[in-house]
Amino acid sequence: MAETTATFELTDVSKRYGTTNALEPTDLVITRGSTTALIGPSGSGKSTLLRLLVRLIEPDTGVVRFEGQPLTDKNVMVLRRRMGFVVQEGGLFPHLSAQDNIVLMARHLKWDNNRIAVRVCELAGLTHFPSDGLKRFPAQLSGGQRQRVSLMRALMLDPKVLLLDEPLGALDPMIRVELQSELKEIFHMLGKTVVMVTHDLSEAGFFADEIVLMRAGWIVQRGGLAQLVHAPVDEFVKKFIRAQRSSIL
């Protein structure tokens, strides 16, 4: 059997909350080593789709495959170790130091102390995080530093894929621009599959090989930024582009 080139493959996947269809039946393939941005207005289904990829929620219909394997309740805990997840605003535990946040899963898996120390040192260098900040608690760190800690935590087990839910949305604009450049460099260096949710079209265009534009639970258009701007498929795409025109000029 040939090895799949898809990191994720969704087939007829949908999700409903009560009477609301958060995600309509959706097919989507995310290619290994690519960066994909999920974008759309509030309620479009982009965060729902991201959570389905890591099975934080279960689909009502269809199958989500990760590297060819259907994600199920039986295998999800093992397969999640090959995924790194960065939530909005970092999601750090306030009572733990930066280092203790980073190494949670490694300790759970009983890595030895030397292996943990080496990996933390590697990640601090990769993310330009000061070593003296590792002993600090989240409240003692800047917003940009907290996001770096969250990224290090997601990368600790050297996962195959990174999933990021609006990782830069709450940051000061200047810090955001700085972190955008650093993150793009990290994505390029590591060569991992990346799926990120953002509400910012310019950010999506900066990071992504492919932009997936969503509306009301449907994928409306997929492609690069230039394709969305110059070849919109319908009036909604045109309006969405116009609403963000100033950010992509």
Backbone as CSV, one residue per row, in Angstrom:
resi,resn,N_x,N_y,N_z,CA_x,CA_y,CA_z,C_x,C_y,C_z
1,MET,0.851,-1.207,0.000,0.000,0.000,0.000,0.881,1.251,0.000
2,ALA,0.615,2.171,-0.929,1.423,3.380,-1.054,1.230,4.280,0.165
3,GLU,2.317,4.933,0.563,2.251,5.845,1.699,1.466,7.087,1.306
4,THR,0.552,7.518,2.185,-0.274,8.674,1.883,0.548,9.959,1.927
5,THR,0.206,10.903,1.056,0.846,12.219,1.071,0.008,13.222,1.858
6,ALA,-1.125,12.760,2.394,-2.007,13.632,3.158,-1.739,13.483,4.643
7,THR,-1.608,14.611,5.334,-1.566,14.553,6.786,-2.973,14.346,7.330
8,PHE,-3.910,15.136,6.827,-5.319,14.980,7.202,-6.161,14.771,5.951
9,GLU,-7.182,13.947,6.101,-8.170,13.772,5.036,-9.550,13.684,5.677
10,LEU,-10.408,14.616,5.325,-11.782,14.636,5.828,-12.711,14.173,4.719
11,THR,-13.589,13.255,5.062,-14.554,12.735,4.101,-15.954,12.872,4.678
12,ASP,-16.763,13.746,4.085,-18.168,13.929,4.474,-18.307,14.249,5.967
13,VAL,-17.391,15.063,6.496,-17.369,15.365,7.933,-18.296,16.542,8.236
14,SER,-19.163,16.367,9.230,-20.056,17.449,9.633,-20.168,17.488,11.150
15,LYS,-20.623,18.659,11.663,-20.805,18.820,13.105,-21.979,19.758,13.356
16,ARG,-22.868,19.315,14.255,-24.051,20.091,14.621,-24.056,20.328,16.127
17,TYR,-24.463,21.543,16.521,-24.713,21.855,17.928,-26.179,22.246,18.054
18,GLY,-26.976,21.364,18.616,-28.410,21.635,18.697,-29.003,21.761,17.306
19,THR,-29.572,22.937,17.032,-30.168,23.164,15.709,-29.211,23.872,14.752
20,THR,-27.978,24.111,15.215,-27.004,24.848,14.402,-26.021,23.897,13.740
21,ASN,-25.888,24.012,12.435,-24.887,23.247,11.697,-23.573,24.024,11.724
22,ALA,-22.677,23.630,12.627,-21.392,24.326,12.739,-20.490,24.016,11.555
23,LEU,-20.586,22.783,11.044,-19.832,22.395,9.854,-20.719,21.511,9.000
24,GLU,-20.973,21.953,7.779,-21.745,21.156,6.833,-20.859,20.018,6.298
25,PRO,-21.460,18.991,5.675,-20.650,17.871,5.161,-19.477,18.367,4.303
26,THR,-18.273,18.046,4.736,-17.061,18.638,4.179,-16.037,17.585,3.802
27,ASP,-15.461,17.747,2.613,-14.305,16.963,2.181,-13.114,17.909,2.103
28,LEU,-11.984,17.470,2.645,-10.795,18.317,2.642,-9.563,17.449,2.799
29,VAL,-8.538,17.737,2.003,-7.249,17.065,2.123,-6.193,18.116,2.450
30,ILE,-5.419,17.858,3.493,-4.323,18.740,3.882,-3.024,17.985,3.645
31,THR,-2.229,18.481,2.710,-1.038,17.789,2.248,0.098,17.889,3.252
32,ARG,0.845,16.816,3.369,1.982,16.772,4.278,2.986,17.876,3.952
33,GLY,3.461,18.570,4.983,4.468,19.601,4.818,3.950,20.954,4.393
34,SER,2.635,21.067,4.186,2.050,22.339,3.751,1.590,23.165,4.943
35,THR,1.373,24.456,4.703,0.744,25.335,5.693,-0.602,25.772,5.148
36,THR,-1.653,25.477,5.904,-3.023,25.781,5.499,-3.630,26.746,6.493
37,ALA,-4.248,27.816,6.001,-4.931,28.778,6.859,-6.435,28.625,6.680
38,LEU,-7.138,28.467,7.789,-8.599,28.446,7.797,-9.076,29.834,8.181
39,ILE,-9.905,30.434,7.345,-10.310,31.822,7.559,-11.775,31.975,7.218
40,GLY,-12.393,32.970,7.809,-13.794,33.247,7.556,-14.368,34.075,8.687
41,PRO,-15.584,34.588,8.517,-16.210,35.385,9.583,-16.555,34.516,10.784
42,SER,-16.937,35.155,11.880,-17.357,34.423,13.075,-18.513,33.488,12.720
43,GLY,-18.448,32.265,13.253,-19.494,31.299,12.972,-19.347,30.575,11.657
44,SER,-18.202,30.754,10.990,-18.023,30.122,9.674,-17.675,28.646,9.765
45,GLY,-17.197,28.192,10.934,-16.853,26.793,11.108,-15.370,26.500,11.154
46,LYS,-14.549,27.540,11.086,-13.104,27.317,10.996,-12.522,26.707,12.278
47,SER,-12.931,27.206,13.450,-12.430,26.633,14.702,-13.019,25.250,14.950
48,THR,-14.254,25.036,14.534,-14.856,23.701,14.626,-14.054,22.706,13.801
49,LEU,-13.694,23.096,12.591,-12.911,22.211,11.733,-11.568,21.883,12.379
50,LEU,-10.908,22.884,12.955,-9.612,22.653,13.595,-9.751,21.672,14.756
51,ARG,-10.794,21.837,15.565,-10.981,20.943,16.714,-11.318,19.523,16.276
52,LEU,-11.971,19.384,15.143,-12.249,18.050,14.610,-10.962,17.345,14.191
53,LEU,-9.980,18.118,13.714,-8.722,17.523,13.272,-7.985,16.851,14.419
54,VAL,-8.125,17.398,15.620,-7.427,16.835,16.785,-8.393,16.041,17.674
55,ARG,-9.621,15.909,17.203,-10.700,15.171,17.878,-10.956,15.682,19.293
56,LEU,-10.876,16.989,19.457,-11.379,17.595,20.682,-12.902,17.522,20.691
57,ILE,-13.479,17.450,19.503,-14.892,17.166,19.329,-15.014,16.051,18.292
58,GLU,-16.117,15.306,18.351,-16.330,14.196,17.426,-17.244,14.641,16.292
59,PRO,-16.975,14.182,15.081,-17.882,14.511,13.976,-19.215,13.779,14.123
60,ASP,-20.280,14.386,13.645,-21.583,13.712,13.619,-21.679,12.764,12.443
61,THR,-21.025,13.132,11.346,-20.956,12.250,10.187,-19.536,12.278,9.643
62,GLY,-19.203,11.256,8.864,-17.945,11.253,8.144,-16.762,10.754,8.955
63,VAL,-15.599,10.817,8.319,-14.367,10.288,8.892,-13.255,11.315,8.761
64,VAL,-12.493,11.501,9.843,-11.263,12.294,9.821,-10.095,11.313,9.887
65,ARG,-9.234,11.340,8.886,-8.055,10.471,8.869,-6.805,11.312,9.125
66,PHE,-5.923,10.770,9.956,-4.630,11.381,10.229,-3.556,10.404,9.755
67,GLU,-2.789,10.833,8.753,-1.760,9.987,8.140,-2.326,8.617,7.770
68,GLY,-3.530,8.638,7.198,-4.170,7.431,6.700,-4.999,6.664,7.708
69,GLN,-4.892,7.006,8.994,-5.623,6.295,10.031,-6.857,7.084,10.455
70,PRO,-8.038,6.449,10.473,-9.215,7.140,11.003,-9.012,7.480,12.482
71,LEU,-9.303,8.719,12.856,-9.242,9.116,14.260,-10.455,8.560,14.992
72,THR,-10.217,7.803,16.051,-11.287,7.204,16.835,-11.008,7.415,18.318
73,ASP,-12.003,7.100,19.134,-11.809,7.198,20.584,-10.707,6.268,21.065
74,LYS,-10.509,5.158,20.363,-9.527,4.168,20.797,-8.087,4.595,20.518
75,ASN,-7.868,5.345,19.411,-6.480,5.666,19.055,-6.119,7.139,19.226
76,VAL,-7.079,7.975,19.586,-6.834,9.416,19.552,-5.763,9.846,20.548
77,MET,-5.695,9.222,21.718,-4.716,9.648,22.710,-3.288,9.379,22.233
78,VAL,-3.108,8.295,21.501,-1.787,7.981,20.946,-1.467,8.898,19.771
79,LEU,-2.428,9.076,18.864,-2.179,9.895,17.673,-1.986,11.367,18.021
80,ARG,-2.609,11.831,19.088,-2.443,13.241,19.484,-0.999,13.562,19.855
81,ARG,-0.246,12.565,20.240,1.159,12.806,20.579,1.958,13.204,19.355
82,ARG,1.404,12.985,18.178,2.051,13.390,16.927,1.487,14.711,16.410
83,MET,0.675,15.375,17.253,0.095,16.673,16.912,0.445,17.677,18.010
84,GLY,0.792,18.883,17.621,0.982,19.965,18.578,-0.138,20.967,18.414
85,PHE,-0.747,21.395,19.517,-1.919,22.267,19.456,-1.652,23.540,20.246
86,VAL,-1.794,24.678,19.595,-1.621,25.985,20.235,-2.978,26.674,20.258
87,VAL,-3.511,26.908,21.456,-4.848,27.486,21.584,-4.760,29.005,21.636
88,GLN,-5.919,29.640,21.546,-5.973,31.101,21.599,-5.388,31.602,22.918
89,GLU,-4.576,32.649,22.829,-3.946,33.307,23.973,-3.048,32.363,24.783
90,GLY,-2.613,31.278,24.163,-1.607,30.423,24.782,-2.126,29.283,25.622
91,GLY,-3.158,29.542,26.440,-3.755,28.495,27.249,-2.808,27.887,28.266
92,LEU,-1.916,28.686,28.839,-0.951,28.165,29.806,-1.599,28.012,31.184
93,PHE,-1.085,27.053,31.958,-1.551,26.877,33.325,-0.878,27.934,34.203
94,PRO,-1.660,28.820,34.838,-1.061,29.957,35.557,-0.250,29.552,36.783
95,HIS,-0.514,28.380,37.372,0.170,27.966,38.596,1.469,27.218,38.301
96,LEU,1.784,27.039,37.012,3.013,26.346,36.622,3.988,27.332,35.997
97,SER,5.268,27.111,36.208,6.285,27.935,35.548,6.264,27.684,34.055
98,ALA,6.950,28.531,33.303,7.038,28.342,31.852,7.576,26.949,31.533
99,GLN,8.660,26.564,32.183,9.250,25.251,31.907,8.287,24.123,32.255
100,ASP,7.598,24.222,33.380,6.673,23.158,33.764,5.506,23.062,32.781
101,ASN,5.070,24.187,32.226,4.055,24.153,31.176,4.582,23.410,29.944
102,ILE,5.806,23.705,29.573,6.392,23.140,28.353,6.530,21.624,28.443
103,VAL,6.927,21.114,29.600,7.338,19.704,29.716,6.237,18.793,30.256
104,LEU,5.019,19.286,30.365,3.937,18.490,30.944,3.824,17.099,30.323
105,MET,3.702,17.036,28.991,3.497,15.748,28.334,4.745,14.880,28.392
106,ALA,5.913,15.502,28.295,7.155,14.724,28.369,7.268,14.034,29.724
107,ARG,6.895,14.728,30.784,6.917,14.105,32.109,5.848,13.025,32.223
108,HIS,4.691,13.288,31.648,3.624,12.281,31.655,4.090,10.997,30.969
109,LEU,4.899,11.149,29.914,5.414,9.994,29.176,6.710,9.451,29.775
110,LYS,7.110,10.038,30.918,8.266,9.559,31.687,9.599,9.693,30.929
111,TRP,9.756,10.814,30.220,11.064,11.127,29.665,12.035,11.345,30.831
112,ASP,13.304,10.985,30.632,14.278,11.237,31.702,14.657,12.721,31.716
113,ASN,15.194,13.156,32.841,15.463,14.584,33.042,16.450,15.146,32.030
114,ASN,17.450,14.369,31.643,18.431,14.862,30.679,17.795,15.090,29.313
115,ARG,16.958,14.152,28.884,16.277,14.307,27.595,15.378,15.533,27.609
116,ILE,14.675,15.750,28.705,13.812,16.920,28.833,14.632,18.203,28.759
117,ALA,15.747,18.249,29.497,16.573,19.460,29.538,17.132,19.796,28.162
118,VAL,17.577,18.773,27.425,18.127,18.989,26.088,17.051,19.537,25.153
119,ARG,15.858,18.955,25.230,14.780,19.387,24.338,14.333,20.815,24.657
120,VAL,14.225,21.149,25.934,13.824,22.506,26.314,14.860,23.517,25.824
121,CYS,16.124,23.177,25.936,17.188,24.060,25.463,17.080,24.272,23.952
122,GLU,16.819,23.196,23.210,16.645,23.297,21.758,15.490,24.228,21.414
123,LEU,14.375,24.047,22.105,13.178,24.832,21.793,13.333,26.294,22.188
124,ALA,14.014,26.556,23.295,14.254,27.945,23.698,15.102,28.662,22.655
125,GLY,16.087,27.954,22.107,16.897,28.544,21.044,16.086,28.769,19.785
126,LEU,15.255,27.804,19.443,14.432,27.897,18.233,13.471,29.076,18.300
127,THR,12.879,29.305,19.456,11.850,30.341,19.598,12.390,31.649,20.166
128,HIS,13.721,31.738,20.344,14.348,32.949,20.889,13.781,33.315,22.260
129,PHE,13.574,32.301,23.084,13.044,32.523,24.425,14.198,32.575,25.425
130,PRO,14.239,33.612,26.279,15.366,33.738,27.227,15.349,32.619,28.264
131,SER,16.508,32.033,28.516,16.586,30.903,29.448,16.160,31.298,30.855
132,ASP,16.403,32.568,31.244,16.010,32.977,32.595,14.496,33.144,32.727
133,GLY,13.781,33.113,31.613,12.319,33.209,31.655,11.639,31.885,31.928
134,LEU,12.385,30.774,31.838,11.778,29.452,32.007,11.253,29.234,33.422
135,LYS,11.827,29.933,34.407,11.393,29.757,35.794,10.231,30.677,36.162
136,ARG,9.893,31.579,35.260,8.824,32.532,35.558,7.452,31.910,35.317
137,PHE,6.453,32.497,35.972,5.074,32.068,35.777,4.447,32.888,34.645
138,PRO,3.390,32.376,34.019,2.794,33.094,32.879,2.485,34.562,33.152
139,ALA,2.014,34.884,34.355,1.678,36.281,34.673,2.905,37.183,34.674
140,GLN,4.089,36.592,34.771,5.342,37.364,34.794,5.953,37.501,33.400
141,LEU,5.284,36.965,32.395,5.787,36.996,31.023,4.978,37.964,30.178
142,SER,5.599,38.475,29.119,4.873,39.319,28.168,3.975,38.439,27.301
143,GLY,3.069,39.075,26.563,2.183,38.321,25.676,2.961,37.517,24.646
144,GLY,3.993,38.130,24.079,4.804,37.429,23.088,5.546,36.247,23.694
145,GLN,6.033,36.419,24.935,6.733,35.323,25.609,5.777,34.178,25.929
146,ARG,4.554,34.506,26.331,3.574,33.449,26.611,3.265,32.639,25.356
147,GLN,3.204,33.319,24.206,2.948,32.583,22.964,4.133,31.692,22.602
148,ARG,5.338,32.151,22.879,6.515,31.314,22.628,6.498,30.072,23.519
149,VAL,6.089,30.241,24.775,5.982,29.094,25.686,4.926,28.107,25.170
150,SER,3.804,28.638,24.725,2.750,27.776,24.192,3.239,27.008,22.964
151,LEU,4.012,27.681,22.116,4.564,27.018,20.938,5.570,25.946,21.341
152,MET,6.421,26.243,22.321,7.386,25.247,22.792,6.673,24.026,23.364
153,ARG,5.603,24.264,24.103,4.828,23.142,24.653,4.271,22.273,23.524
154,ALA,3.763,22.920,22.467,3.210,22.174,21.341,4.280,21.383,20.602
155,LEU,5.519,21.899,20.601,6.609,21.259,19.861,7.420,20.266,20.702
156,MET,7.125,20.167,21.985,7.976,19.408,22.902,8.190,17.965,22.442
157,LEU,7.155,17.307,21.979,7.252,15.898,21.580,7.641,15.740,20.110
158,ASP,8.046,16.837,19.473,8.425,16.830,18.054,7.317,16.242,17.186
159,PRO,6.125,16.860,17.209,4.976,16.314,16.486,5.125,16.447,14.977
160,LYS,4.299,15.689,14.260,4.303,15.759,12.802,3.554,16.996,12.297
161,VAL,2.614,17.479,13.100,1.734,18.552,12.652,1.533,19.562,13.780
162,LEU,1.384,20.832,13.389,1.057,21.906,14.327,-0.318,22.466,13.981
163,LEU,-1.172,22.566,14.988,-2.502,23.140,14.834,-2.571,24.382,15.712
164,LEU,-2.917,25.522,15.111,-2.886,26.789,15.850,-4.213,27.515,15.674
165,ASP,-4.841,27.869,16.802,-6.134,28.546,16.775,-5.927,30.021,17.111
166,GLU,-5.870,30.852,16.069,-5.636,32.304,16.207,-4.524,32.585,17.214
167,PRO,-3.332,32.093,16.964,-2.252,32.182,17.956,-1.755,33.594,18.219
168,LEU,-1.992,34.522,17.285,-1.437,35.866,17.447,-2.516,36.928,17.613
169,GLY,-3.761,36.511,17.694,-4.867,37.460,17.657,-4.915,38.448,18.802
170,ALA,-4.424,38.056,19.985,-4.547,38.919,21.165,-3.317,39.788,21.407
171,LEU,-2.361,39.773,20.493,-1.100,40.459,20.727,-1.105,41.896,20.209
172,ASP,-0.261,42.710,20.817,-0.001,44.066,20.329,0.485,43.982,18.882
173,PRO,0.043,44.908,17.999,0.398,44.814,16.581,1.888,44.690,16.298
174,MET,2.734,45.430,17.031,4.177,45.358,16.766,4.742,43.991,17.148
175,ILE,4.288,43.467,18.297,4.739,42.137,18.718,4.214,41.089,17.750
176,ARG,3.012,41.302,17.269,2.399,40.353,16.337,3.213,40.237,15.056
177,VAL,3.628,41.368,14.510,4.427,41.360,13.280,5.756,40.637,13.513
178,GLU,6.376,40.895,14.658,7.642,40.242,14.986,7.463,38.726,15.080
179,LEU,6.402,38.302,15.764,6.166,36.873,15.930,5.753,36.204,14.619
180,GLN,5.038,36.923,13.773,4.701,36.370,12.458,5.962,35.958,11.709
181,SER,6.941,36.853,11.677,8.186,36.555,10.968,8.915,35.378,11.598
182,GLU,8.943,35.349,12.930,9.621,34.244,13.617,8.910,32.922,13.383
183,LEU,7.580,32.943,13.461,6.822,31.717,13.241,7.012,31.181,11.827
184,LYS,6.985,32.065,10.844,7.163,31.609,9.465,8.535,30.968,9.286
185,GLU,9.556,31.552,9.900,10.898,30.979,9.830,10.929,29.600,10.497
186,ILE,10.247,29.482,11.641,10.195,28.197,12.342,9.472,27.149,11.503
187,PHE,8.347,27.518,10.916,7.613,26.573,10.060,8.506,26.085,8.919
188,HIS,9.240,27.025,8.319,10.114,26.671,7.195,11.240,25.740,7.657
189,MET,11.841,26.048,8.791,12.953,25.242,9.301,12.516,23.826,9.656
190,LEU,11.347,23.693,10.276,10.910,22.389,10.771,10.250,21.541,9.698
191,GLY,9.662,22.169,8.695,9.046,21.427,7.600,7.829,20.617,8.013
192,LYS,7.144,21.031,9.063,5.974,20.293,9.540,4.710,20.736,8.801
193,THR,3.703,19.899,8.864,2.385,20.305,8.392,1.800,21.277,9.406
194,VAL,1.286,22.401,8.926,0.727,23.424,9.811,-0.694,23.753,9.353
195,VAL,-1.617,23.774,10.313,-2.979,24.237,10.050,-3.282,25.311,11.079
196,MET,-3.634,26.494,10.599,-3.884,27.596,11.528,-5.191,28.301,11.205
197,VAL,-5.890,28.681,12.267,-7.084,29.507,12.151,-6.672,30.956,12.350
198,THR,-7.158,31.822,11.485,-6.935,33.250,11.639,-8.144,33.995,11.085
199,HIS,-8.374,35.203,11.584,-9.435,36.043,11.032,-8.858,37.103,10.105
200,ASP,-7.532,37.094,9.953,-6.814,38.149,9.238,-6.325,37.612,7.888
201,LEU,-6.850,38.161,6.801,-6.505,37.665,5.468,-5.043,37.896,5.125
202,SER,-4.491,39.035,5.564,-3.077,39.288,5.279,-2.197,38.276,6.005
203,GLU,-2.577,37.915,7.222,-1.830,36.906,7.970,-1.933,35.548,7.286
204,ALA,-3.118,35.212,6.828,-3.303,33.959,6.094,-2.424,33.920,4.856
205,GLY,-2.399,35.034,4.117,-1.573,35.097,2.914,-0.088,35.047,3.224
206,PHE,0.319,35.605,4.352,1.726,35.616,4.754,2.219,34.208,5.058
207,PHE,1.396,33.420,5.743,1.823,32.101,6.193,1.536,30.975,5.206
208,ALA,0.386,31.008,4.573,-0.199,29.780,4.036,0.167,29.474,2.585
209,ASP,0.364,28.185,2.320,0.420,27.695,0.942,-0.985,27.670,0.355
210,GLU,-1.963,27.399,1.206,-3.353,27.372,0.760,-4.239,28.010,1.815
211,ILE,-5.147,28.868,1.368,-6.134,29.507,2.224,-7.475,28.812,1.980
212,VAL,-8.143,28.435,3.074,-9.467,27.820,2.994,-10.459,28.825,3.576
213,LEU,-11.233,29.442,2.721,-12.201,30.455,3.143,-13.550,29.792,3.395
214,MET,-14.095,30.038,4.607,-15.319,29.363,5.019,-16.436,30.363,5.301
215,ARG,-17.670,29.856,5.160,-18.845,30.659,5.481,-19.979,29.717,5.888
216,ALA,-20.557,29.961,7.060,-21.730,29.214,7.530,-21.542,27.705,7.437
217,GLY,-20.334,27.248,7.773,-20.077,25.817,7.811,-19.634,25.196,6.498
218,TRP,-19.548,26.002,5.459,-19.130,25.498,4.139,-17.767,26.062,3.750
219,ILE,-17.008,25.295,2.998,-15.814,25.821,2.342,-16.269,26.499,1.058
220,VAL,-16.003,27.790,0.965,-16.455,28.582,-0.183,-15.404,28.588,-1.290
221,GLN,-14.134,28.774,-0.913,-13.061,28.817,-1.905,-11.750,28.422,-1.255
222,ARG,-10.902,27.754,-2.033,-9.564,27.370,-1.591,-8.555,27.860,-2.611
223,GLY,-7.368,28.230,-2.117,-6.316,28.650,-3.033,-5.370,29.621,-2.358
224,GLY,-4.443,30.168,-3.128,-3.535,31.180,-2.621,-4.216,32.528,-2.515
225,LEU,-3.536,33.472,-1.864,-4.116,34.804,-1.687,-4.426,35.458,-3.022
226,ALA,-3.525,35.348,-3.970,-3.739,35.973,-5.277,-4.982,35.414,-5.956
227,GLN,-5.199,34.114,-5.816,-6.373,33.495,-6.433,-7.662,34.027,-5.824
228,LEU,-7.691,34.170,-4.493,-8.891,34.705,-3.851,-9.133,36.152,-4.243
229,VAL,-8.055,36.927,-4.340,-8.195,38.347,-4.651,-8.594,38.567,-6.108
230,HIS,-7.966,37.827,-7.013,-8.151,38.098,-8.444,-9.158,37.174,-9.128
231,ALA,-9.524,36.066,-8.462,-10.497,35.156,-9.078,-11.501,34.662,-8.047
232,PRO,-12.209,35.586,-7.373,-13.200,35.167,-6.378,-14.336,34.392,-7.046
233,VAL,-14.818,33.359,-6.353,-15.807,32.481,-6.984,-17.229,33.016,-6.867
234,ASP,-17.472,33.917,-5.901,-18.831,34.441,-5.763,-18.803,35.791,-5.050
235,GLU,-19.993,36.349,-4.837,-20.103,37.682,-4.264,-19.619,37.720,-2.817
236,PHE,-19.837,36.641,-2.068,-19.352,36.608,-0.677,-17.836,36.764,-0.637
237,VAL,-17.120,36.063,-1.489,-15.660,36.160,-1.500,-15.241,37.590,-1.839
238,LYS,-15.905,38.196,-2.794,-15.600,39.585,-3.161,-15.794,40.515,-1.960
239,LYS,-16.899,40.353,-1.244,-17.175,41.201,-0.092,-16.156,40.959,1.019
240,PHE,-15.788,39.697,1.226,-14.812,39.375,2.266,-13.468,40.014,1.943
241,ILE,-13.069,39.959,0.681,-11.801,40.577,0.258,-11.860,42.091,0.431
242,ARG,-12.979,42.697,0.021,-13.111,44.151,0.135,-13.049,44.587,1.593
243,ALA,-13.653,43.809,2.489,-13.680,44.168,3.908,-12.281,44.181,4.519
244,GLN,-11.365,43.414,3.920,-10.001,43.331,4.455,-8.984,43.948,3.487
245,ARG,-9.455,44.699,2.538,-8.578,45.227,1.497,-7.399,45.996,2.066
246,SER,-7.653,46.835,3.099,-6.570,47.663,3.626,-5.444,46.831,4.229
247,SER,-5.768,45.639,4.729,-4.743,44.822,5.385,-3.884,44.055,4.403
248,ILE,-4.312,43.955,3.138,-3.530,43.176,2.170,-2.890,44.036,1.091
249,LEU,-3.086,45.333,1.165,-2.456,46.214,0.195,-0.969,46.403,0.506
